[in-house]
Amino acid sequence: MNFTRKLARDESPPDTDAVPSMENQIPLDSIQKGRWERSWPTIACGAGLFSDGYLNGVIGSVNTMLGIIYPVAYKESPARSNVSAIAFAGTVVGQLFFGWMSDRVSRKWALMTSTCILILFAALGAGSYGYHGSTYGLFAALTAFRFLLGIGIGGEYPAGSVACAESTGELKRGHRNRWFIMFTNVQIDFGFVISAVVPMIVVLITTENHLRAAWRICLGLGVIPPLSLFYLRLKLKEPEEFNRETMKNVKTPYWLVIKYYWFRLIVVSIIWFIYDFSAYSFSIFSSSWLLIILGDTAPLWKIFGWNTVINLFYIPGAVIGSVVSDKIGPRKALAYGVIAQGIVGFIMSGCYPLLNTPAHVGGFVVVYGIFLSLGELGPGDNIGLVASKTSATAIRGQYYGIAAAMGKIGAFVGTYVFPIIIDNAPGGATSNRGGQDPFFVSSALCIFSGFLAIFFLPHIGQDTITEEDLKFRAYLESRGWDTRQMGIKEYQLNNDSTVDTRMEKDGMGTHTTTV
C-alpha cells in the first residue's frame, strides 16, 4: 500500500477532538450492489418488529375476552395485569441479552435466535392450558409463555433494528431515515392495527358464544409474521458497517465507552421510557375505555371495531413522520412531534367530559387518534433512529438494547400505573377524572421529553453512523487504545496504518492520506 505518511508506533495519539477523515473510507452507498440487494436486508432486519406491535397489541383484546369469560377469576386476580405486562419484563431481558449477543457474536444469529423464540412461544401461548383444566393454572401458563415470548420480542430491537440502521447506509442519501422508519416503527404500528382488526373479525366469525376459541386464535396468528421472515433472515449477511467496526474479536473497553456515551444514553433512555409509558399503556387499555364509553350492552365486535379505527391513526403519523425525519432531522422531528402530542393531550383532557358519551364516541376516537398519530410522528418514528445512530457500531447493539430496555420498563410501569391512576381518580374508573387523569400525566411527560430532545440530543444527519464510528475511533486512540484491532479479519487495519487510513482491501486503491 502506498500512503504519503504512516503513524509510527511511538507517536502520540491523535487529538481528542480530531475527527478522522472520511475521504479514504469507501462510502457504503458506493459499494457495487443492485437495488434489491441493497434493500432486502433492511426489510428482513426491521420488518420483524411487526410481531412486537401485533403480539403486544392483541393482548389488550385478549384481556377483554378473558375478563368476559372469567368475570370473577380473571378480573379479581393478578393475572389481569400480569398477562398484559409480563411480556414487557421478558422484552427487557431479551433486549439486554441480544444487545450483547449482536455486538459480541453476530447481528444475523442474534436475529435468527430471537425469531425462533417468537415462533415457539407465540404458538405455546395460544395453546396455554392449566393442569387438569385449572383456570388459575391456565393464567399461570399464559403468563409464563408471555414472558418467554417477550424475550424473543426483545431480540428484535438490538439485533433487527440495529442491523436495519446499518443496512440503510447502503441506500440513497436523503431517504435513509424514512426507510429505517418504514421497516421498524411503521411495522410496529401496522402490527397494532392488525392486532385490532383480527379480534374484531375473529369474534364476528366465532360469535361471543365461543370466546374461548377466539382468544386462542388471536394469539396463535402471531406465529405467522416471524415464520414469514425466517427464510429471508437465514440468507442475511452481516452489515458492511458491522464487519468494519466490530469489537467481537477483542476485549471491549467498557470504561472508555461509558465515559464517552453515558450522558447521551441517559437522555435517549428517558425519552424512550416516557414514550413507551404512554404508547403501550394507551394501546392496551383503549378497548377497555371504549367498553366504558359504549357500555356493557355494546356488542364486543363493535368495541373492537372502534379500537381498530383508533389504531389506524398510528399509520398516517408514522408514514408522514418518516418523510419529516429526512427533511428536518430526527432530533427536531422527535421534539416537535412529542410537544404537539402533549398539547393535544391537554386539550383532550379538558374536552373529555364532552367526549365520554356513546353519542360522541366518534369524537373521542378522532381526538384520541390525533393524539396517538402525533406520538408516532415524533418519538415513535425517531427514538429508535436516534438510539441506533448516536453510538458507534462496535457497541451499538448494547447501547440500543439498554435504551430500548428502558423504554419497555416504561411500558411495564405504565401498564401497572394506568389502572392505579384510573381506579384512584376522584369518582372512580368510570368517572370523567378516570379518563382525564391518564392524559394529564402523559401530556406533561410529553412536553418534558420534547425539551430533552431539543436541548440534549445531537444532530443526526444521513451519514451520522459513519461519522460516529470515526469520532469514536479517534476518541479511543486519544486514550491509547489500539483501534487496529477492530473489524473482522478481512477489514482489520494494517499494523502501520492510522485511524484514518483504510486498507486497500476496502476498495480505496492507492491514494494520498493526510494525518
N, C-alpha and C positions, 0 to 999 in steps of 0.2 A: 504494500500500500504506500502511496505517495502523499505525504502530508507536509505542509510547509513547516510545521513545528510540532514537536511532541513534548508532553509533560514529563520531566524527569521524576524519578521516584522520590528524590529528596526535596522537591519544590513544595512551596506552601500550597495549601488547597485554595480553591477559588474563593473570592469574597462572598460572604453570606448572602448579600443582596443580588449577586450576579445571576442572571438567568442564562443558561446555556443557549447557544444559538440553535435555531431550528432549521437552518438552511441546509445542513448536511444530513438531516433525517428525512428519509423518503416519506412524503405525505401519504397517509393511508388511502386517501381517495384517488391516488395516482397509481396504486397497485393495479396491474392488469387483471381485471375480472369483469365478467359480464354483469348485466343489471340484476338478473335473478340471483346470480352467485353472491352479489353484494347484499341483496335484500333478504333472502330467506333466513340467514342466521338471526337477523333482527326479529323476524316473525317468530321463528322457532323458540328463541330465548324468552321473548316477552309475553307471547300470547298465553302462556300457561297461567298468567295471573287472572285469566277468566275464571279459573277454578276458585280463586280466593273470593271473587265477587259472588259467584253462584253459591258456593258452599257456606259462606258466612251470611249471605242474604237470605237464602231459603230457610235457614233455621228459625227466622222470625215467624214465617208462616207455619212451619212445623210446630213451633211453640204454641201458636194459636190453636192448631188442631189438637195437640196433646192436652191443652187446657180444656177443650170441649170433651174429649174422650174420657179424661180423668179429672173431672171438675174439682174433686177434693184432694185426691192423692198427689196430683201434679201441682196444682196451684198453691197448695199449702206445704209443699216440700222444697228443700234446697235445689231440687232438680230444675225448677223453673229458671233459676239464674245460672245454675251450673252448666246446663246443656247449651245455653247461649254463649256463655263467657269462657268455658273451658278450652275451646279451640284457640282462643287468643293466647292462653297460657302456653299451649303446645307450640303455637306460632313463634312465640318469643324464644323458646328453646331451639326451634328449627332455624330461626334467623341467626342466632349466635353460633350454633354449631356449623351450619352450612356456610356462614360467612367465613369462618376459619377454614373450612374444607375447600371453598372455592379459591382462596388465596394460596393455601399450602399444598393442595393436591391438584385440583383441576376444576375449571369452570364447568366443563362438559359433564364430568362424572358426579359432581355435586348436583347438577341439574337432573341427571338420569336417576340418581338415588331418590331425590325428592319426588320425581314423577312416579316411581314405583310405589312409594309410600302413599301418595294420593290415591292411586288406583286401588290399592289393597284396602285402605281403611274407609274410603268412601263406600265401598261395597259392604264391608263389615258393619258400618254404621247403619246402613239400610236394613241389614238383617239382624239388628240387635234383638236379644231375647233374654228374658230373665229365667233363672233356674226354676224348673217346674212351673213355668208360666208366671213367676213372681213379677208383680208390677214394679216394685222398687228395684228388683234385680234388672228389669228392663231399663229403668232410668240409669242405674249404675253402669250397665254395659254401654249404653248410648253415650254417657258422659266419658267413659274411658276411651271409646273409639273416636270421639270428637277431639279429645286431647291428642291422640296419636295422629289423627288426620291433620291437626294444626301444625305438627312438626313438619309434615310434608308441605303444607302451605307456606310455612316459614322459609323453606328452602328455595321457593320460587323468587324470593326477594333478593338475597345477596347473590345467588347463582344466576337466576334468569335475568333480572333487571340490570345487574352489573354487566353481564355478557352482552346484553342488548345495547347498553350505552356504549360499550367499547366497539361493538359492531357498527354503530351509526357513524363512527369515524371514517368508514369507507364509503359513506353516502355523500351526496352532493351538498356542498356548503349552502347554508340558508334554509335547509329543510331537515336538518338532523334532529332538532328538538321535537318537531312535530311527529316524526316517525317513531322516535322513542316513546312519546306520549301515546300515539295511536296504538302501539303494541304493548303498552303497560297499563296506564291508568284508564284508557278507553276500554281496554279489555276487562278491567275490574268492574267498571261501570256497566258494560254490556252484560257482565255476569249478574250484576244486581238486577238489571231489567229482566233478564231471563228467569232469575230466581223469583220474580214476582209473577211473571206470565205463567210459568209452569204450574204452580199450585192452583191458580185460577182454572186452568184447563183441566188439570187432574181432578179437581173437586167437581167440576161440571160433568166429567165423564163417569166418575165413580159415585157421584152424589154424596151428600153429607151422611148417608147411612153407612158408608164404607170408608170412613176417615182413617181407620187402622191400616188399610191398604194405601191410601192416598199419601200419608206422610212418608211411608217407606219408599214409594215410587219416586217422590220428590227428592229424597236423599240419594236413592240409587242412581238416578240420572246424572249425578255428579261424577260418576265414573267416566262418562263419555269424553269430556274435554281433555283430561290428561292422556287418556288412551289414544285420542286422535293425534296427539303430538309426539307420541312415543317414537315412531319411525324417523320423523324429521330430526328429533333430538339425537337419536342414535347416529345419524350421519353428520352431526356437527363436528367442526374442528375448533380448536381454541382460537379466540380472537387474536389478531396480529398484535394488538396493544399488550395483551397479556403475555404473549411469547417474548416480547421485547423487554418487559419491565418486571416480570415476576421475581419474587424472592424465595420461591419454593425450594431452591437448591442451596440456600444459605440461611443462617440464623437471622431472623428479623430483628432489627434494633428497636425494640418496642419503646424504650425510654425516649429515644430521639423522635419516634413517631408521635408519642404523647405530647412531648414538648412543642412539636410543630403544629399539631392539629387539635389540641384539647378544646380550645375556646370555640372554634368553628363547629366542632362536633356537638358541643353542648347546645349551641344556638339551633342547629339543624334538628337535634333531638327534641328540643322543647316545642318547636313549631310542629313537628310531626306528632308529638304527643297530643297537642291541642286539637289538631285536625282530626285524628282518629278518635279522640274522646267524643267529639260531636258526630262525625260522619257515620261511624259504625253503630253508635247508640241510636241515632235517629233512624237509621235503616232498619234496625231490629225491632224498634218499638213503633214504627209507623203504622203497621197493621193493627196494633193494639189501640192506638189513638183513633184510628178510623172506626174501630169497633165501638169505642166510647161515643164518638160523634154520631154514628149511624144508628146505634142502639143494638140491643141483643136480638131484636127481631129481624134484623137485616140478614139476607142470605150470605153465607160465607163467601161464595164466589164473587159477590158484589164488593165485599170488603177487599178481597184480593185484587179485584179489577181496578178499584181506585188506587190501591197500592202500586199497581203496575203503572198507572198514569203518573204517580209521584216519581217512581224510579226512572221513567222516561226522561224526566228533566235533567238527569245526570248527563245524558248523551250530548245535547247541544252545548252545554257548558264545557264539557271535556274536549269536544271537537274544535269549538271556537278557540278555546284556551290553547290548543296545540299550535294554532297559527299565531296567536298573540305572543306566545313564548318565543317563537322565532323572530318576531318583529321587534319586540321591546326587551327581550331577555327574560329568563326565568325569575330573576330576583324581583323585578318590577311587576311582572305578571302575577307572581305569588302575592306580593304585598297589596296591590290594587284590588285583586280579586277577593282576598280574605277580608279587607276592610269594608268593601262593598257588601260582602255577605253579613258582616256584623251589623251594618246599618239596616239592612233588610230584616235581620233577625229582631232588632229592637222594634221595628215597625210592626212586625208580625206579633210580637208580644203585646203591643198596645192594641192591636186590632183583634186579638184572639177571642174576646167575648162576642164579637160580631160573627166570627168565622166558626165558632164552636156550636154549630147547629146543623141538623140534617139538611135544612133548606139551603145552607151556604157551604156545603161540603166541597162544591166545585171551587169556590173562592179560596177555601183552606188549601186545597190541593195545588192551585196555581201559585199562591204566595209562598207556600212551603216549597214547591218545586223550584221557584226562582232562588230561594234561599240555598237549596242544595246545588243548583246549577252554578251559582257564583262560587260555591266552595270547590267545585271541580275545576272551574276556570282558573282559580288561584292555587291554593295548596294542593288540591287533588292532582292536578296535572304536573305541578312543578316541584313538589317536595322530593319526590323520588329522583327527579332530574338533578336537583341541587345536590342531593346526597351522593349521587353517582359521579358527579363531575367536580366536586370540590375536594377530592382527595386523590392521591397518586394511585396508579394501577396496582402497585405492589401490595397495598393494604386496603384496596377499595372494597373488597368483599366484607372484611371485618368492620370497616368504618360504616359502610352501608347497613350491615347487619345490626350494629349497635343502634344506629339512628332509627331503623325500621322497628327494632325491638322496643324502643321507647314509644314509638307510635302505637304498637299493639298493646303495650302496657296501658297506654291512654285509652284504647278501645276496651280493654279488660276492665279498667277502672270505671269507664263510662257506663258499661252495661250493668254494673252494680250500683253506681251512684244515681243514675237516672231514675230507677224505681224508687230510691230513697227520696230524691227531690220531689218526685210526683206524689208519692204516698204521704209525705210530710208537709205538703203545701197546705196553707190555710184553706180549709174547706174540703181537703182530701183529693184523691186522684181524679175524681170526676168533675171537680170544680174548675172554674176558669184559671185559677192560680196553678192548678195541677198541670195545665197545658202551657201556661205562660212561663213559669219559672225555668224550665229547661232551656227555653230560648233566651231568657235573660242571661243565664250563666254562659251559654255557648257564645252569644254575641259579644259579651265582654271579653272572652278569651280570644275571639277572632280579631278584635281591634288590637289586643296586646301582641298577638303573633304577627300582625301586619307591621307594627312598629319594629319588632325584632328583625324582620326581613329587610326593611328599608335601611336600618342603621347598622346592622351587623353581618349581613351576608355579603360575600364578594360578588363582583360582576362575573357573569358566566357567558362566554362567547361560543362561537361554533368550534373553535379549536382548543377549548379550555382543557380537555383531557390531556392532550399532548403537552400543552404549556405547563400544566400542573405537574406532569411527570418530570419535566426538565427542571422546574423550580425545586422539586423535592430532591432530585439528584444533586443539584448544586448545594442544597442545604446539608445533605448527608456528607458530601465531600468537604464542606467547610468545617464539619465536625470530625473529620478524619476517618470517615467510613468509606471503604473502597467500593465504589459503585460498579466496578468492572465485574463484580460477582453476579450482577443482576441479569435476568433473562434466561431463557432456555439455552442450552449449549450452542445452538446454531446462531444465537443472537448475542451471546456474551461478548463483551468488548475485548479487543486486543490488549494484551498486557501493557502496551506502551501508549494507549490512547487515553484521552481525557473524557470528561463528561459530555463535551460537545463533539467528540469525534466518533463517528459510527463506522462500523466495519463496511468494507466494500461489498460484503456479502448481503448487506441490506439493499444493495442496488444503487449505491451512490456513485460508484466508479471512482476514478482519480480526480481529485479536486483540491482546492486550497481551503484550509480552515484557519480562522483566526482565534486564538485563545486569549 
